[in-house]
Amino acid sequence: MAEEQIWFFIWECVQQRPRLPQYMQGYLPLSEVSKGMSLERALKISGASGQVDDHSFWIHSNSMKAAVQLLSDDSMHITWKLYCQQDAVVTIHIRPYTDPSPNTSRAASHQQSLVERRKLSGRRKVSDIFIRPPLSNITSSLDAMSLEPISGLQDGDKVTLDLEGGKQETFSKQYLLGWIGSGIVDGKDVTNIVIETLTKNRRPIQITLSDTIWHTSLLRGPWKDEFQSLWEMSKSWSHRKTEALNQLKQIPNFELMSKRFIRDLRCFGFDQDAQNRLNNTNHEFFLGLPYFTSDTVERILQMPFAKSTVREELVKIAQRKLTRENQNEMCASHDLSPLFEAAFGLDWEQLKPEMGGDGLRNARNTERRGFGATLRKLKSGNWGKKSDGNEK
């Protein structure tokens, strides 16, 4: 039988404080942690005194490339569920708020406390945080938005990403913050957002902000606090969406019908059968049979999406088309499908090879064959209401 996961709670400081020990630590088995864990309780278990606001909290296990800062009680559970469930040991690092991150510096007591944790953990492998040397931010690339040389920016306005294998790339911090924030609002997980830089010859280079890049580059370094808040927000929203989606996936054939629904939305402009199936739903956003029952439709509309719901995001798109773009029609392929793909955790480029059928041979070209053919008519003020005008 596998040994139970053990949690260590270690308080340490980089700069020695008068009348304080170099470190303090306590531990609990997972069965005790599962009864309820908070930042306040973690501080108490470590043996340290003071208030939560006086300290910074970090979580690390062997599955993680770096320690991740914890900004709330919920973030501890979410991060553990994402990364630490399969590891033998989880360590909560606690430091005075003014101390640097454990990703960039080690306390003088590091070796002593590590030896003690290894003795207490028995055969379990205790995690140790890798301290990455500083990366060079010398670059000849251009900022993707301003087209200005990134080398001309102040050091505090640049972020260097470790791409592994000795490769690295430097970006404008404001570009990264803006692009990531926009992706989160569009319902994307932060580890799937694609960023772009330009070589001095204006050749585009695309990079996916993978989990590893977040842990090794964005969540450590002088810019970490600004990216930490985006990470925290995205993971909290993603956690809520994943829980709702997992419940929907328990419905027989939901995953298959979701893929067929996305396929028909993407192929609306050149596949008459897809048009017929979608139009026969008699729903303003094409939700309904033959894809989903009325009960499933309502659950889809209530799904969390960024800081709102799928229904609220659909209404926003409709309002934008009518007001800012002065259009009274909504495109199945360009407006609806990207939103539902984000909600269902699907990607059309990955889905295309899986979905057979004649229409998919032409799916690379999603240009419209006539404006009305690919668009859904909008009626001002009717979104999210039944035909009798009452709220759904």
C-alpha positions, -999 to +999 in steps of 0.1 A: +000+000+000+013+034-010+023+058+019-001+086+026+009+120+011+026+143+037+025+181+039+053+201+053+047+237+065+080+256+068+086+291+080+120+306+072+135+340+065+164+350+042+176+377+065+180+365+101+156+383+125+167+390+161+152+366+187+138+343+160+149+308+150+163+303+115+133+282+106+103+265+121+083+237+105+055+213+111+038+186+091+004+168+086-007+138+066-032+144+037-060+129+058-057+158+082-051+184+056-083+173+038-104+182+069-097+219+060-067+240+052-062+277+051-033+301+050-039+309+087-039+273+096-007+267+076+010+295+095-001+280+128+011+245+119+046+259+109+049+272+145+053+308+134+035+337+149+020+369+134-008+375+109-013+360+074-009+395+058+027+397+073+038+367+052+039+353+017+029+316+011+042+293-016+033+257-026+057+232-042+059+195-051+081+174-074+056+178-103+061+216-103+089+235-121+088+262-095+069+272-063+036+290-069+025+318-046-008+314-028-029+345-026-060+329-010-072+299+008-089+286-024-057+288-044-041+262-021-068+236-030-068+245-067-030+244-071-028+211-052-055+196-074-038+208-106-002+197-098+003+179-065-022+151-061+001+124-073+032+135-054+044+119-021+052+153-005+038+188-007+057+217+009+041+250+019+069+276+021+062+306+043+083+337+044+081+373+058+063+393+032+094+415+025+116+384+018+123+373-018+107+343-034+119+308-026+123+305-064+151+330-064+169+327-031+175+301-003+175+308+034+207+301+053+188+273+071+178+256+038+200+225+041+193+220+078+155+222+073+157+199+041+176+172+061+149+173+088+121+170+062+138+140+047+141+123+080+105+129+088+092+118+053+108+084+054+109+069+019+089+097+004+108+120-020+110+155-006+108+183-032+135+209-035+131+241-055+155+247-084+170+281-082+173+293-118+202+316-128+191+350-142+184+351-179+198+376-203+173+400-217+195+410-247+174+406-278+171+419-314+133+412-316+106+437-322+076+443-300+045+427-317+023+457-310+045+488-313+070+473-338+097+490-318+130+472-308+125+455-274+161+462-266+151+499-264+128+493-234+139+498-198+148+465-180+117+468-158+095+468-189+109+436-203+102+400-195+125+371-205+110+337-210+130+305-205+120+282-235+143+254-223+170+238-243+191+269-239+166+290-257+150+322-245+129+351-258+123+386-244+089+404-246+075+437-236+058+433-202+029+455-212+023+434-243+023+401-222+000+415-195-025+429-221-025+398-243-028+374-215-056+394-199-075+395-232-071+357-236-085+351-201-116+373-209-121+352-240-123+321-219-088+307-226-067+290-200-034+309-193-014+278-203-029+277-238-025+314-248-003+320-278+019+351-279+039+365-308+072+384-313+089+396-345+125+391-355+143+422-367+133+411-402+096+411-390+093+373-392+067+362-366+076+338-339+047+322-319+051+308-285+025+290-264+026+300-227+029+265-214+026+254-178+064+252-177+069+287-190+046+300-164+064+282-136+099+289-147+095+324-161+063+344-154+057+333-118+093+341-107+114+372-113+108+409-106+075+408-126+060+378-108+034+398-088+017+412-119+015+378-136+006+360-104-028+378-102-036+368-138-026+332-130-047+331-099-077+346-116-075+322-146-070+291-125-099+300-102-122+305-132-108+274-150-115+253-119-151+263-118-156+257-155-139+223-153-162+212-125-193+223-145-179+206-177-172+174-159-208+172-148-220+178-183-197+150-196-216+125-174-245+130-198-245+102-224-230+112-257-224+148-246-187+148-257-196+134-291-225+158-297-203+187-285-178+179-312-205+175-339-220+208-328-186+226-332-181+209-365-215+221-379-208+257-366-175+257-384-189+242-416-221+263-417-210+283-447-204+254-471-224+224-458-261+225-463-267+196-440-249+214-412-270+245-419-302+224-417-293+208-385-284+241-368-314+259-381-337+231-370-328+237-334-350+269-335-327+284-309-311+319-311-277+304-306-283+270-323-284+252-290-309+223-290-318+190-306-303+171-324-273+181-303-286+188-268-318+184-248-335+214-233-321+205-199-286+202-212-289+236-231-298+253-199-268+238-181-246+249-209-259+285-207-252+285-170-216+273-173-190+296-158-171+315-186-143+338-174-160+361-148-195+356-162-215+327-178-219+313-213-253+330-216-239+364-206-210+361-231-234+352-259-255+383-251-223+404-251-215+392-286-250+399-298-249+434-283-215+441-298-227+430-333-257+453-331-241+484-315-204+486-323-204+466-356-238+478-368-248+443-378-279+423-370-265+389-378-241+366-359-216+343-376-218+307-367-182+300-376-165+332-364-187+344-335-203+314-320-179+285-325-148+301-307-169+308-276-184+273-275-149+257-282-136+276-251-165+265-230-163+229-240-125+228-239-122+220-276-099+233-304-112+232-339-077+228-354-072+197-333-108+185-339-108+187-377-088+154-383-111+136-359-144+147-375-149+129-408-173+139-435-173+157-469-177+192-454-144+189-435-123+187-466-130+223-472-128+234-436-094+250-439-111+278-458-138+292-435-144+323-457-181+331-460-200+323-492-223+352-488-230+371-457-264+358-449-255+322-455-232+319-425-249+342-401-277+340-375-302+368-375-304+388-343-334+405-328-327+433-304-337+426-268-346+389-272-314+372-259-318+348-231-356+350-231-383+325-240-407+333-268-432+347-243-406+373-232-399+358-197-364+351-185-352+315-191 
